[in-house]
Amino acid sequence: MLSHMRRNFMAAGLLLATMLSSGHALAEERFVIGVAVPFQGNGWQKGFLAAAQWAAAELSAKGKKVELTVVDAAGDPQTQIQQLNNLTLQGVDFIILEPLSDTALNGAINNAVSAGIPVLTTALGSVTNPKAIDLQFDYNELGEKYVGYIAERTGGKGNALNIRGLAGNAAEQAIQDAYIRALSKYPEIKIVSEVYGDWNQSVAQQRVASILPTLPTVDIVFSQGVAAFGAAQAFLAAGREVPLQVYGFDGTDVNLLLDLNTKSGYQSVAINTDPGVGGLAVNVAVAKLSGVDVPMKMVAPIPEITLAQLKTDHKGMADSDIVWVKYTYDWTLKNVIGAK
């Protein structure tokens, strides 16, 4: 009898060892993360999702199985409210939200948090609901880097065309305010006209093209995100030289900058809010769900990519691609969450 029991215990021990060594679910965690994006029509949003999917795959490969449930509000805050409520009813573990309004989503966020589902807002700006974890860019840093580069190249002088983003959006206003604060140091840079490009290349091109005949000499173009390519195309179509501008991370922007450099020696850099924040958000979500003490306010990096780096690291990228930084889980813990 004892011999029989001993054999059973030995068999159970061997089975347990086999399951552990083969990576079976005994040691795994599984998280379902809802990702509520505002729209998917531009390269930045595609990069955001690609970064989120990359981070989920990296974490899954290391034993924290992450499944993303992505919903797209097509630019409508009411749709986004419904989607947040649906994600709550589905019982996801965490919600990453790019909010289309800083106030309209507060009720849906309350519903999620009351159901025990943490909500993290990112990329498009904060919300006024203090229950949401907030991972945002330091727009003052963006403004200082962006305007500082332009001022250094121009000696702090010149006529500028300002292409804003999506009217009424909190992140758009934050970026604009940061530019204006940075520009206050350079009173001889004059904004001679302003249009909204809606964070859309073709819209930016059309609106710049429509006002170009009325403008004086334009030395500088300020823009947000993906508008630089559209602005350049409008100038080229009008037979005018492309003014100095900072480029975004889209393949169209990168390839145009490299092409202008090859043809005429045109010089610039790429500075933008990083779509890689999608990966950071997933890392933060998994940290929170794993019991890490996550701050309610966190800051995402603002990368600056030089022309030399674009030539070596990103030459030949497709127009439909976008540059984004791959942030590992451990890097996020140390540099964004500040975990000890």
Protein Blocks (a to p, Z undefined) as FASTA:
>chain_A
ZZmmmmmmmmmmmmmmmmmmnopaklpccdddddddfbfkbfklmmmmmmmmmmmmmmmm
nopacddddddeehpaklmmmmmmmmmmnopabdcdddfbfklmmmmmmmmmmnopacdd
ehjapcfblkbccddddfklmmmmmmmmmmmmnoopacdddddfdehiaklmmmmmmmmm
mmmmmmmbccfbdcdehlpaklmmmmmmmmmmmpccdfbdcdehjlmmmmmmmmmmnopa
cddddddfbfklmmmmmmmmmmnopacddddddfklmmmmmmmmmmmmnopacdfbdcdd
dddddfklmmmmmgoiafkbccdddddfklmmmmmnopZZ
